[in-house]
């Protein structure tokens, strides 16, 4: 996919550069059309991201819930899973995906440790020597995903203005080609 995208960028850039150097209207108009199509695709991608953000977040949350179903102890999971969940719990200051009961193993999940918001019940599931986070990571993760999808869509829509500006500048260049020709002397 990256090779195809890179090839298209090279072809479009070639049209723009050669068209400007040789003052070839056909190449410049083709370049302008390509820029307008890129603008349309970027704007569409941003709009689709905003329209379907609920569905994207729901699918991600469902996939995460399937992975963290609470049927296994935390230490019985793969090392990659343990590292990922530990990072998630540390960053979001939460314990377990849907609840601190996900791990079924008191005293082993140190990323559940905290010094603030906790309950005594939650402390028995994480590390009994220190209080543990009682909030589940699910709502925090979902809120973060909403923010991420919305931010990405807005950035893509904002960046779509760059090819639009290029489109108008190319049309101005095409319009200006040949106007200053004096003709044969």
N, C-alpha and C positions, 0 to 999 in steps of 0.2 A: 504494500500500500504506500509506504514511504517512497519507494522507487518511482511509482507511478506519479505521485504528487510532485516529487522533485523533477521528473521529466516534464510534466506540464508547466511547472514554474519556469524551467529553462526555455521551453518553446514560447511561452507567452512573453518572457523577458526578451528573447531574441526578436520577436515581432516588434516590440516597442523600441528597442535600441536601433535595430536596422531600419525600421520605418522612420525614426527621427533623423538618423544620420543621412539616409538616402532621400529623405523627404518624399517617401512613398505613401500616398494616401490610402491605398488598399491595405498595406501592412498596419498602418496606424488605426484604421477603422476596425480591422480585425482585433487589434490589441485593445481598443476601447470596448468592443463587444465582450471580449474575454474578461476585462475588468468589471464590466457591469454584471456579467454572470457570477463572478466571484463575490461581488457585493450582494447579489441576490441570495446566493448560497449561504453566505455568512449570516445575513439578516434572518434567513429562514431557520438556520440552525439555532440561533439565539431565541427566536420565537418558539420553536418547537421545545427547546429546553425549558422555557418558562411555562408553556402550556402543559407539558407532561412531567413537570418536576414532582408532582405528587405521586405519579405512577412509578417514576424512577426510584424515589425514596422508599416507597412501599415495597418494591421488588428487592431493593438492597436490604431493607430491614427483614424481610421474609427469609432471604438467603442467610443473613446473619443469625436469625433465630433458629434456622435448621441446623446450623453448625454448632450453636450453643444450646443444646436441648436439655442439658442437665442430667443426662443419663450416665455420664462418666465423671470420675473425679478429675480435678484440675491437673494433678501430677501424672495421671494416666494418659493425658493428651500428648500430641506431638510437641516437640520443642519449639517449632515454628508457631504453633497455635499458642503455646504458653507465652512466648515472647510477644506476640501480637496483642493478646488479651492483657498482658501485664502493662504494655505500653498504653493501650486504650484506657485501662483503669487508672493508670497514673496520670495521664493527660487530662482525662475528664473527671477525675476524682470521684469514681464510682466503683461499685463492686458487683460483679456478675452482669450478664447481659439483661435478662428480664428481672432478676432479683439476686440478692446475695446467696440464695439457696442453690444457684446453678452449680456450684462447685462440690457440694456434698462432702467437703473435707475441711473441717475446722483447723485453723492454725497453719495452713500451708500457703495461702495466697497473700503474700506480703504486700502486693500492690493495692490491697483493700485497706491497708493501714491508713489512719488519718489522725489528726489531732483536733478535729472540729466536729462537724455535724455527723452524729452517729447515734446508734441505739445499742443498748446492752445486748439485745437479741442478735443484732448483726455481728457484734463482736465475737459471739460464740461460733459463727460460721467462718470468720476470717482469722484474725490473729487475736486471741483472747488477752494478750498482754497489753495491747493498745486498742483504742476504739477503732471501729471500722466504718467505712462509708456505707450508708444504708441505701443511697439512691442507686437505682439500676442504671446501667450504661445505655439502655435502649433509647430512652427519651432524649438523652444528651447526644447520642450518636445520630439519631434521627434529626434533631434540630441542626446539628452540624452539617449533615448531608443536605438538608434544605438550603442552608446558607451557601454551601459549596456549589450546588447546582444553580442556584439563583445568581451567584456571583459570576460563575463561568458564563452563563447565558448573557448577562449584562456586559461582560468584557468582550465577548464575541460580537455582540450587537454594536458596541462602541467602536471596535476595531474595523467594523464593516464600512465605516466612513472613509477609511484610507483609500480603498479601491474606488469609492465613489468620487473622491476628490481627483484621483488619477484619471478617472473616466472623463470628467469635465475638462481637465487640463489637456488631455489628449484631443478632445473635440476642438478646443481652442487652437491647438497646434495644427490640426487638420484644416481648420478654417483659415488659418494664417498662411498656409503653404500656397505659394503662387501669387499672393496678392502684391508682393513687392517686385515682381518680375517687370523689368523695364521693356523687355522684348529685344529684338535684334537692333543692333546699333549700326 
